Amino acid sequence: MEKRKLSFWQIWNMSFGFLGIQMGFALQNANASRILQIFGADVHELSWFWIIAPLMGLIVQPVIGHYSDKTWGRFGRRKPYFLVGAILASVGLILMPQADMFIAFLPALWVGAGMLMIMDASFNIAMEPFRALVGDNLRTMCTIMGAGKVSNFFKFRWKDHTWNLIVVLGAIIGGFIATQYLSNNSITDLNPTTILELQGMGFDNPGATLVPNEMFNIEAVSSLQGLILLVLGGLLVGFGTRYAGGCTSGHAITGLSSLQKPSLIAVIGFFIGGLIMTNFILPLIFI
């Protein structure tokens, strides 16, 4: 069965959805820590609140991915999840700064943390079905680059699927607007112990930027150490993806949502590898 062609406004709506998701995450990341501090959270304990984000993703994304694949209605596939996720996310974004309105029932900090959980769950409810489009996007781009010479999977008329590329463009524009115009440029509140450890590794101003300038700038890339890290890191990512039969998103989203045991084992390995890298290998690199 041949896929139907989408109209301009259908493509616009999908791109606008990515824009909204990027804006929601930007607003949350830029303001949630400060709001929680206003309601009494200790700056040294803020990292515990942010465990909510990956925890919600780990729980919500496989469930929503599994059921959204099977959800068909009068408005099309997966549409109810877009709507419910958007409504709940809006409620969380509005009520979190007003958490002190509910102090008659619960402490404001508890309410704020609850709204943070609702926002993370809602973003994942809306984002997971959108991510289902990534496979189509990659297939189109690989076909443009000539992958059809290697595999028959990529042999199709990519010009009939240019809407995939427009969705990618919408995600890029949404991310740019969110970071350039919707962020307050405040310094990230890090635990003082973490700051001292990073300064001991040679990071001058931890938390001043989302990514450290010592690792993400032209000088770092042109240095021998930076070049080795990029080349070696790229090779390890490629080898790991091939050896594990998929990447982090493939296993953690698609694999877990289809209840595949190998994907569960792979995701556990991802977390273990991240902990080892952060606590043991990274300090050795920057000593």
C-alpha positions as CSV (number, residue, x, y, z in Angstrom):
1,M,0.0,0.0,0.0
2,E,1.4,3.4,-1.0
3,K,1.6,6.1,1.6
4,R,-0.7,9.0,1.1
5,K,0.9,12.4,0.4
6,L,0.5,15.0,3.2
7,S,-0.7,18.5,2.6
8,F,1.3,21.6,3.5
9,W,-0.8,22.2,6.6
10,Q,-0.5,18.6,7.8
11,I,3.3,19.0,7.6
12,W,3.0,22.4,9.3
13,N,1.1,20.9,12.2
14,M,3.7,18.2,12.8
15,S,6.5,20.7,12.7
16,F,4.6,22.9,15.1
17,G,4.2,20.0,17.5
18,F,8.0,19.6,17.6
19,L,8.3,23.4,18.3
20,G,5.9,23.1,21.2
21,I,7.8,20.2,22.8
22,Q,11.1,22.0,22.5
23,M,9.6,25.1,24.1
24,G,8.1,23.1,26.9
25,F,11.5,21.4,27.7
26,A,13.3,24.8,27.5
27,L,10.9,26.5,29.9
28,Q,11.1,23.6,32.4
29,N,14.9,23.4,32.3
30,A,15.4,27.1,32.6
31,N,13.0,27.8,35.5
32,A,12.2,24.7,37.5
33,S,15.2,24.7,39.7
34,R,14.7,28.4,40.7
35,I,11.0,27.8,41.3
36,L,11.8,24.8,43.6
37,Q,14.3,26.9,45.5
38,I,11.7,29.6,46.1
39,F,9.5,27.0,47.6
40,G,12.2,25.9,50.0
41,A,14.4,23.3,48.1
42,D,18.0,23.2,49.2
43,V,20.3,23.9,46.3
44,H,22.4,21.0,47.4
45,E,19.5,18.6,47.0
46,L,18.1,19.9,43.6
47,S,19.7,17.0,41.8
48,W,17.3,14.6,43.5
49,F,14.3,16.5,42.0
50,W,15.8,16.1,38.5
51,I,15.9,12.3,38.9
52,I,12.2,12.6,38.1
53,A,12.9,13.4,34.4
54,P,14.7,10.2,33.4
55,L,12.5,8.2,35.7
56,M,9.3,9.4,34.0
57,G,10.9,8.8,30.6
58,L,11.9,5.3,31.6
59,I,8.3,4.5,32.7
60,V,6.2,6.5,30.3
61,Q,7.9,6.2,27.0
62,P,7.8,2.4,26.6
63,V,4.1,2.3,27.7
64,I,3.0,5.2,25.4
65,G,5.1,3.8,22.5
66,H,3.5,0.4,22.9
67,Y,0.0,1.6,23.0
68,S,0.3,4.6,20.6
69,D,1.4,2.1,17.8
70,K,-1.9,0.3,18.3
71,T,-4.1,3.4,18.7
72,W,-6.3,4.3,15.7
73,G,-9.2,6.7,15.8
74,R,-11.4,9.0,13.8
75,F,-8.6,11.6,13.9
76,G,-5.8,9.2,12.9
77,R,-3.0,7.3,14.5
78,R,-1.6,8.4,17.9
79,K,-3.5,11.7,17.9
80,P,-5.1,11.2,21.4
81,Y,-1.6,11.1,23.0
82,F,-0.6,14.4,21.4
83,L,-3.7,16.1,22.8
84,V,-3.6,14.6,26.3
85,G,0.1,15.3,26.6
86,A,-0.3,18.9,25.5
87,I,-3.1,19.6,27.9
88,L,-1.3,18.0,30.9
89,A,1.9,19.8,30.1
90,S,0.1,23.1,29.9
91,V,-1.5,22.5,33.3
92,G,1.9,21.7,34.8
93,L,3.6,24.7,33.3
94,I,0.8,27.0,34.6
95,L,0.4,25.5,38.1
96,M,4.0,24.8,39.1
97,P,4.9,28.5,39.7
98,Q,1.6,28.8,41.6
99,A,2.2,25.8,43.9
100,D,1.9,28.0,47.0
101,M,-1.9,28.2,46.2
102,F,-2.2,24.6,47.5
103,I,-0.4,25.0,50.8
104,A,-3.7,24.3,52.7
105,F,-3.4,20.7,51.4
106,L,0.3,20.0,50.9
107,P,3.6,21.9,51.3
108,A,4.3,24.1,48.3
109,L,7.6,22.2,47.6
110,W,5.7,18.9,47.4
111,V,3.2,20.4,45.0
112,G,6.0,21.9,42.9
113,A,7.7,18.6,42.7
114,G,4.4,16.9,41.8
115,M,3.9,19.5,39.0
116,L,7.5,18.8,37.7
117,M,6.6,15.1,37.6
118,I,3.4,15.9,35.7
119,M,5.3,18.0,33.2
120,D,7.9,15.4,32.5
121,A,5.3,12.7,32.1
122,S,3.2,14.9,29.8
123,F,6.2,15.9,27.6
124,N,7.0,12.2,27.2
125,I,3.4,11.4,26.4
126,A,3.4,13.9,23.6
127,M,7.0,13.4,22.5
128,E,7.1,9.6,22.2
129,P,4.6,9.4,19.3
130,F,6.5,12.2,17.6
131,R,9.7,10.2,17.9
132,A,8.1,7.4,15.9
133,L,8.7,9.6,12.9
134,V,12.5,9.6,13.4
135,G,12.8,6.2,11.6
136,D,11.1,7.7,8.5
137,N,13.3,10.8,8.7
138,L,16.5,8.8,8.9
139,R,15.4,6.5,6.0
140,T,14.7,9.5,3.8
141,M,18.0,11.2,4.6
142,C,20.0,7.9,4.1
143,T,18.3,7.4,0.8
144,I,19.4,10.9,-0.4
145,M,23.0,10.0,0.6
146,G,22.9,6.9,-1.6
147,A,22.2,4.2,0.9
148,G,20.1,2.4,-1.7
149,K,23.4,1.1,-3.3
150,V,24.0,-0.9,-0.1
151,S,20.5,-2.0,0.9
152,N,17.2,-2.5,-0.9
153,F,15.4,-1.0,2.2
154,F,16.6,2.4,1.0
155,K,15.5,2.0,-2.6
156,F,12.4,4.3,-2.9
157,R,11.5,7.7,-4.3
158,W,12.6,9.9,-1.5
159,K,11.2,13.0,-3.2
160,D,7.7,11.6,-2.4
161,H,8.7,11.9,1.3
162,T,10.2,15.3,1.6
163,W,7.7,16.1,4.4
164,N,10.1,14.1,6.7
165,L,12.8,16.6,6.2
166,I,10.4,19.5,6.9
167,V,9.6,17.8,10.3
168,V,13.3,17.7,11.1
169,L,13.6,21.4,10.1
170,G,10.7,22.2,12.5
171,A,12.5,20.5,15.3
172,I,15.7,22.4,14.6
173,I,13.9,25.8,14.5
174,G,12.0,25.0,17.7
175,G,15.2,24.1,19.5
176,F,16.8,27.3,18.3
177,I,13.9,29.5,19.4
178,A,13.8,27.8,22.8
179,T,17.5,28.2,23.5
180,Q,17.9,31.7,22.1
181,Y,14.7,33.5,23.1
182,L,13.0,31.4,25.9
183,S,16.0,30.8,28.2
184,N,16.9,33.1,31.1
185,N,20.7,32.5,30.8
186,S,20.9,31.7,34.6
187,I,23.8,29.7,35.9
188,T,22.9,26.1,36.6
189,D,22.8,25.4,40.4
190,L,25.3,22.6,40.9
191,N,26.2,20.9,44.2
192,P,29.3,22.7,45.6
193,T,31.1,19.3,45.9
194,T,30.5,18.7,42.1
195,I,31.8,22.2,41.3
196,L,35.0,21.6,43.3
197,E,35.5,18.2,41.6
198,L,35.0,19.7,38.1
199,Q,37.3,22.6,38.9
200,G,39.9,20.1,40.0
201,M,39.6,18.5,36.5
202,G,40.3,21.9,34.8
203,F,36.7,23.2,34.2
204,D,36.9,26.9,35.1
205,N,33.3,27.8,35.5
206,P,31.0,24.7,35.9
207,G,27.3,25.4,35.4
208,A,27.8,28.7,33.5
209,T,26.9,27.0,30.3
210,L,24.8,23.9,29.4
211,V,27.9,22.2,28.1
212,P,31.5,23.0,29.3
213,N,33.5,25.2,27.0
214,E,36.6,23.2,27.8
215,M,35.1,20.3,25.8
216,F,32.9,22.0,23.2
217,N,34.8,24.7,21.4
218,I,37.1,25.0,18.4
219,E,40.3,25.0,20.5
220,A,39.3,21.7,22.2
221,V,38.5,20.1,18.9
222,S,41.8,21.2,17.3
223,S,43.9,19.9,20.3
224,L,45.4,16.4,20.3
225,Q,43.4,15.4,23.4
226,G,40.1,16.7,22.0
227,L,40.7,15.1,18.6
228,I,41.5,11.7,20.2
229,L,38.4,12.0,22.4
230,L,36.2,12.7,19.3
231,V,37.7,10.0,17.1
232,L,37.8,7.4,19.9
233,G,34.3,8.4,21.2
234,G,32.9,8.1,17.6
235,L,34.4,4.7,17.1
236,L,33.1,3.4,20.4
237,V,29.6,4.8,19.7
238,G,29.6,3.1,16.3
239,F,31.0,-0.2,17.6
240,G,28.6,-0.2,20.5
241,T,25.6,0.5,18.3
242,R,26.6,-2.3,15.9
243,Y,27.5,-4.8,18.7
244,A,24.3,-4.1,20.7
245,G,22.1,-4.2,17.6
246,G,20.8,-0.7,18.1
247,C,21.4,2.7,19.7
248,T,20.1,4.0,23.1
249,S,16.9,5.4,21.6
250,G,16.3,2.3,19.6
251,H,16.6,-0.1,22.6
252,A,15.2,2.2,25.3
253,I,12.2,3.4,23.2
254,T,11.4,0.9,20.5
255,G,12.8,-2.2,22.1
256,L,11.3,-1.7,25.6
257,S,8.0,-0.6,24.2
258,S,7.8,-4.0,22.3
259,L,8.8,-5.8,25.5
260,Q,12.1,-7.2,24.1
261,K,14.4,-8.8,26.8
262,P,17.6,-7.9,24.8
263,S,16.7,-4.3,24.8
264,L,16.1,-4.3,28.6
265,I,19.6,-5.8,29.0
266,A,21.1,-3.2,26.7
267,V,19.4,-0.3,28.6
268,I,20.7,-1.6,31.9
269,G,24.2,-1.7,30.2
270,F,23.8,1.9,29.1
271,F,23.2,3.1,32.6
272,I,26.1,1.1,34.0
273,G,28.4,2.4,31.3
274,G,27.3,6.0,32.0
275,L,28.0,5.6,35.7
276,I,31.4,4.1,35.1
277,M,32.3,6.9,32.6
278,T,31.2,9.7,34.9
279,N,32.7,8.4,38.2
280,F,35.9,6.6,37.0
281,I,37.0,7.3,33.4
282,L,36.1,11.0,33.1
283,P,38.2,12.0,36.1
284,L,41.2,10.2,34.6
285,I,40.9,12.0,31.3
286,F,40.9,15.5,32.8
287,I,43.4,15.0,35.6
